[in-house]
Amino acid sequence: MLSTRSVLVTGSNRGIGLELIRQLLGNGKRPEWIFATCRDPEGPGAQELKDLATKHHEVNIVPLEVTDPSNIQAAAAKITNLLQGAGLNLLINNAAVAKYSTLESETAEDMSEVYKSNVIGPMMVTQAFLPLLRKASQESPQKGMSCSKAAIVNVSSEGGSITNLYAWEFGHFISYRCSKAALNMLTRCQSLGYAEDKILCTALHPGWVQTDMGSSQAPLAVDVSVRAILNTLGHLSEKDNGSFVNWEGTALPW
């Protein structure tokens, strides 16, 4: 079972991110700190998240635009202050964008925008919070690696699997698929680069989920996906470092 003291979720105002916050609060051993970040906490799209924060003191809403370096640094400074000397156990890079396209209709502008959000964003966010992840790892009495100790979970997609190209017949989404393949490589690099720090790094496919991004035709309900994700995160260990798994913990081909 996932038993983490502090967790940060990007893109937490809707969809999978919001459901992660909701279910973390329902967890038997809920985190002491839940940092729910999103681009515009004061906007109408964050009302459900704000309602959760009003009812639960563990939830701290922090503005974070993953494509803005100065915004990321400001969020890191705020969260460092809120942690009062503690480290960050679990970073879930969930924020992402998708734009419908075919090979013929894809544009350089959209490719660049999607890559910036889905690859460069998680890279910069991880860099900013690495000192807190290292602190959590160093101060943890646990051996090995786990999401309860120190971990980076990059929410990827089987649509970025070069072997599988999941759901190609439903939509080509060229920039999205390319960005997730790149995010998978980033995850592998992180798993090697942070191995000495005992920070677990995993790419996770949440399934094709019924969210604004996934659409209503998706086969998987968001609460079902997130319940399985949290269960999977609770079971990951050093053997999963640098892996690509789905919401149920099944290994996927790159």
C-alpha positions as CSV (number, residue, x, y, z in Angstrom):
1,M,0.0,0.0,0.0
2,L,1.2,3.5,-0.8
3,S,2.3,5.2,2.4
4,T,3.9,8.5,1.4
5,R,4.3,11.6,3.6
6,S,4.3,14.1,0.7
7,V,3.2,14.0,-2.9
8,L,3.0,16.6,-5.7
9,V,0.7,16.2,-8.7
10,T,0.9,18.5,-11.7
11,G,-2.2,19.2,-13.7
12,S,-4.4,18.4,-10.7
13,N,-7.5,20.6,-11.5
14,R,-9.2,18.0,-13.7
15,G,-9.2,14.5,-15.0
16,I,-6.7,12.0,-13.7
17,G,-4.8,14.7,-11.7
18,L,-8.0,15.7,-9.8
19,E,-9.0,12.1,-9.1
20,L,-5.5,11.4,-7.8
21,I,-5.9,14.2,-5.2
22,R,-9.4,12.9,-4.3
23,Q,-8.3,9.3,-3.9
24,L,-5.1,10.2,-2.0
25,L,-7.4,11.9,0.5
26,G,-9.4,8.7,0.8
27,N,-6.3,6.6,1.3
28,G,-6.1,4.7,4.6
29,K,-2.9,6.5,5.4
30,R,-3.3,9.8,3.6
31,P,-0.2,12.0,3.0
32,E,0.6,14.7,5.4
33,W,1.2,17.1,2.4
34,I,-0.6,16.9,-0.9
35,F,0.6,19.6,-3.3
36,A,-2.0,20.0,-6.0
37,T,-0.6,22.2,-8.8
38,C,-2.3,23.6,-11.8
39,R,-1.9,26.5,-14.3
40,D,-4.7,28.7,-13.0
41,P,-5.9,27.9,-9.5
42,E,-8.2,30.9,-9.5
43,G,-10.0,30.0,-12.7
44,P,-13.4,28.3,-13.0
45,G,-11.7,25.1,-14.1
46,A,-10.2,24.6,-10.6
47,Q,-13.4,24.9,-8.6
48,E,-13.6,21.2,-7.7
49,L,-10.0,21.3,-6.5
50,K,-10.6,24.3,-4.4
51,D,-13.6,22.6,-2.8
52,L,-11.4,19.7,-1.8
53,A,-8.7,22.0,-0.4
54,T,-11.4,23.8,1.7
55,K,-12.4,20.5,3.3
56,H,-9.0,19.0,3.7
57,H,-6.0,20.8,5.3
58,E,-3.6,18.3,3.7
59,V,-4.3,19.8,0.2
60,N,-2.1,22.8,-0.7
61,I,-3.0,24.3,-4.1
62,V,0.1,25.8,-5.8
63,P,0.1,27.6,-9.1
64,L,2.4,25.8,-11.6
65,E,2.7,26.3,-15.3
66,V,5.0,23.5,-16.4
67,T,6.3,25.5,-19.5
68,D,7.3,28.5,-17.5
69,P,10.7,28.2,-15.8
70,S,10.3,31.2,-13.4
71,N,6.8,29.9,-12.4
72,I,8.3,26.4,-11.7
73,Q,11.0,28.0,-9.5
74,A,8.4,30.0,-7.6
75,A,6.4,26.8,-7.0
76,A,9.4,25.0,-5.8
77,A,10.3,27.8,-3.4
78,K,6.8,27.8,-2.0
79,I,6.6,24.1,-1.6
80,T,10.1,24.0,0.0
81,N,8.8,26.5,2.6
82,L,5.6,24.6,3.2
83,L,7.5,21.3,3.8
84,Q,9.4,23.0,6.7
85,G,12.6,21.1,6.3
86,A,11.0,17.8,5.1
87,G,11.6,16.3,1.6
88,L,9.2,15.4,-1.2
89,N,8.5,11.7,-1.5
90,L,6.5,11.5,-4.7
91,L,6.4,13.7,-7.8
92,I,3.7,12.8,-10.3
93,N,4.3,14.6,-13.6
94,N,0.7,14.4,-14.9
95,A,0.1,17.7,-16.7
96,A,0.0,17.2,-20.5
97,V,-1.7,18.5,-23.6
98,A,-2.9,16.7,-26.8
99,K,-3.8,18.1,-30.2
100,Y,-5.6,16.1,-32.8
101,S,-3.6,15.7,-36.0
102,T,-2.7,13.4,-38.8
103,L,0.6,13.2,-40.6
104,E,-0.7,15.6,-43.2
105,S,-2.2,18.1,-40.8
106,E,0.4,18.2,-38.1
107,T,2.1,21.6,-37.8
108,A,5.5,22.6,-36.5
109,E,3.8,25.0,-34.0
110,D,1.6,22.3,-32.5
111,M,4.4,19.8,-32.4
112,S,6.6,22.3,-30.5
113,E,3.8,23.3,-28.1
114,V,2.9,19.7,-27.2
115,Y,6.6,18.7,-26.8
116,K,7.2,21.8,-24.6
117,S,4.3,20.7,-22.2
118,N,4.7,17.0,-22.3
119,V,8.5,16.5,-22.3
120,I,10.3,19.8,-21.5
121,G,7.8,20.5,-18.7
122,P,8.3,17.3,-16.8
123,M,12.1,17.7,-17.2
124,M,12.1,21.2,-15.8
125,V,9.7,20.4,-12.9
126,T,11.8,17.4,-11.9
127,Q,15.0,19.5,-12.0
128,A,13.4,22.1,-9.7
129,F,12.1,19.5,-7.2
130,L,15.2,17.2,-7.3
131,P,16.7,18.7,-4.1
132,L,13.5,17.9,-2.2
133,L,13.4,14.4,-3.7
134,R,17.0,13.8,-2.7
135,K,16.3,15.0,0.8
136,A,13.4,12.6,1.2
137,S,15.5,9.7,-0.1
138,Q,18.4,10.5,2.2
139,E,16.3,10.9,5.3
140,S,14.1,7.8,4.7
141,P,14.9,4.7,6.8
142,Q,13.6,2.5,4.0
143,K,16.1,0.4,2.0
144,G,15.9,0.1,-1.8
145,M,13.5,2.2,-3.8
146,S,9.8,2.9,-3.5
147,C,7.2,5.6,-4.1
148,S,6.9,6.0,-0.3
149,K,10.6,6.9,-0.1
150,A,11.4,9.0,-3.2
151,A,10.0,8.7,-6.7
152,I,9.3,10.4,-10.0
153,V,6.3,9.0,-11.9
154,N,5.9,10.4,-15.4
155,V,2.4,9.9,-16.7
156,S,3.0,8.6,-20.2
157,S,0.9,6.7,-22.8
158,E,0.9,3.4,-24.6
159,G,0.2,5.7,-27.6
160,G,3.9,6.6,-27.4
161,S,5.0,2.9,-27.5
162,I,6.9,2.5,-30.7
163,T,6.0,-1.2,-30.6
164,N,2.2,-0.9,-29.9
165,L,1.1,2.6,-31.1
166,Y,-2.0,2.1,-29.0
167,A,-5.4,3.2,-30.5
168,W,-3.9,4.3,-33.8
169,E,-7.2,3.5,-35.5
170,F,-9.0,6.0,-33.3
171,G,-6.7,8.9,-33.9
172,H,-3.1,9.5,-35.0
173,F,-2.2,12.4,-32.6
174,I,1.3,12.6,-34.1
175,S,2.7,15.3,-31.7
176,Y,1.2,13.6,-28.7
177,R,2.6,10.2,-29.6
178,C,6.0,11.6,-30.3
179,S,6.0,13.5,-27.1
180,K,5.2,10.5,-25.0
181,A,7.9,8.4,-26.7
182,A,10.3,11.2,-25.8
183,L,9.0,11.3,-22.2
184,N,9.7,7.6,-22.0
185,M,13.3,8.2,-23.0
186,L,13.5,11.0,-20.4
187,T,12.3,8.6,-17.8
188,R,15.0,6.0,-18.7
189,C,17.6,8.8,-18.5
190,Q,16.3,9.9,-15.1
191,S,16.3,6.3,-13.8
192,L,20.0,6.1,-14.6
193,G,20.9,9.6,-13.5
194,Y,19.2,9.4,-10.1
195,A,19.9,5.7,-9.3
196,E,22.7,6.7,-6.8
197,D,20.2,8.9,-5.1
198,K,17.8,5.9,-4.7
199,I,15.0,7.9,-6.5
200,L,12.7,5.5,-8.3
201,C,11.7,6.7,-11.9
202,T,8.9,5.1,-13.8
203,A,6.8,5.9,-16.9
204,L,3.1,5.0,-16.3
205,H,0.3,4.6,-18.9
206,P,-3.0,5.3,-17.0
207,G,-5.1,3.7,-19.7
208,W,-7.4,5.4,-22.2
209,V,-9.5,7.2,-19.6
210,Q,-12.8,9.0,-19.7
211,T,-11.6,12.6,-19.2
212,D,-11.8,15.8,-21.2
213,M,-8.6,14.7,-23.0
214,G,-9.5,11.0,-23.3
215,S,-13.1,11.7,-24.4
216,S,-16.3,9.9,-23.4
217,Q,-15.6,7.0,-25.8
218,A,-12.7,5.9,-23.7
219,P,-13.1,2.4,-22.1
220,L,-11.8,3.2,-18.7
221,A,-13.5,5.3,-15.9
222,V,-11.2,7.7,-14.2
223,D,-11.9,6.5,-10.7
224,V,-11.1,2.9,-11.8
225,S,-7.9,3.9,-13.5
226,V,-6.7,6.0,-10.5
227,R,-7.6,3.3,-7.9
228,A,-5.4,0.9,-9.9
229,I,-2.6,3.5,-10.3
230,L,-2.3,4.1,-6.6
231,N,-2.3,0.4,-6.0
232,T,0.5,0.0,-8.5
233,L,2.5,2.8,-7.1
234,G,2.3,1.1,-3.7
235,H,4.0,-2.0,-5.1
236,L,6.8,-0.4,-7.2
237,S,10.4,-1.1,-6.1
238,E,13.9,-0.9,-7.4
239,K,13.1,-3.7,-9.9
240,D,10.7,-1.2,-11.6
241,N,13.2,1.6,-11.8
242,G,13.3,2.8,-15.4
243,S,10.3,0.8,-16.4
244,F,7.2,1.5,-18.5
245,V,4.1,0.1,-16.9
246,N,0.3,0.5,-17.2
247,W,-2.2,1.4,-14.5
248,E,-2.2,-2.2,-13.3
249,G,1.5,-2.5,-13.1
250,T,1.9,-4.6,-16.3
251,A,5.2,-3.9,-18.2
252,L,4.7,-2.3,-21.6
253,P,7.1,-2.4,-24.6
254,W,8.9,0.8,-25.4
